[in-house]
Amino acid sequence: MNEFSKEQLNFLKGQKKHRRIVNISRVLILFSFLFLWEFSANVGWIDSFIFSSPSKIALCFWEMVTDRSIFLHIGVTLYETIISFILVILISVLAAVCLWFSKKLSEILDPYLVVLNSLPKSALAPLLIVWLGANRMTIIVAGMSVAIFGSILSLYTNFITVDPGKIKLIYTLQGSRLQALTKVVLPHSLPAIISNMKVNIGLCLVGVIIGEFLAARNGLGYLIIYSSQVFS
């Protein structure tokens, strides 16, 4: 078994020290912010009725835990977010594949996708309620609308930037376009798909919350709106 050299041990110690400093700094920043917030509310620097305080938030959260109402709202929002996230991933991958297969189709739809992606998604929520009604499907669609167009554009852009030499090699070996997709494009784009998933889960949550602001009787979005109306 090889022993570590002195330089390697010093390097590892430096890495451990760096991670420890980073973790401690993160915790200190969080607790400093919470302390300043609580102190400001208690001494009257800020209006605790408007801005609340960490202690009041913790007390309210504990009351909702004891009566189990918080679990209902979290469960509803989590369910709607997961459904919209799964649909966004499936639809965006399939759409990007279709655009990659047909250059003419991609040229036709590209400006529409860009415009749809640039639309303010919060403005679509009232229209979705009119079109689909105030139900759970509307909230799921609202969650999808925030992420889906950007996801399609991002994945398609990644598909067409795959090394053309590798695709040409597939065709030289008498491979089909489907084989180029499955053997080169999709494996090469897997990191991009995973990166899209990381972004889309947050965007879907934002979209679901926006939908719950307007068309829900439970969920975290409904809870936020209700609490802001009664200042609780």
SULRALIN-V303397 format. One line per field, one symbol per residue. burial: + if it has 24 or more other C-alpha atoms within 12 Angstrom, else -. A space follows every 10 residues. Layout:
# SULRALIN-V303397
burial->???
This chain:
# SULRALIN-V303397
burial->---------- ---------- ---------- ------++-- ---------- -+++------ ---------- --++-+++++ +++++++++- ++++++++++ -----+---+ --+------- ++-+++-++- ---+++++++ ++++++++++ ++++++-+++ -+----+--- ---------+ +--+++-++- -++--++--+ +-++++++++ ++++++-+++ ++++------ --
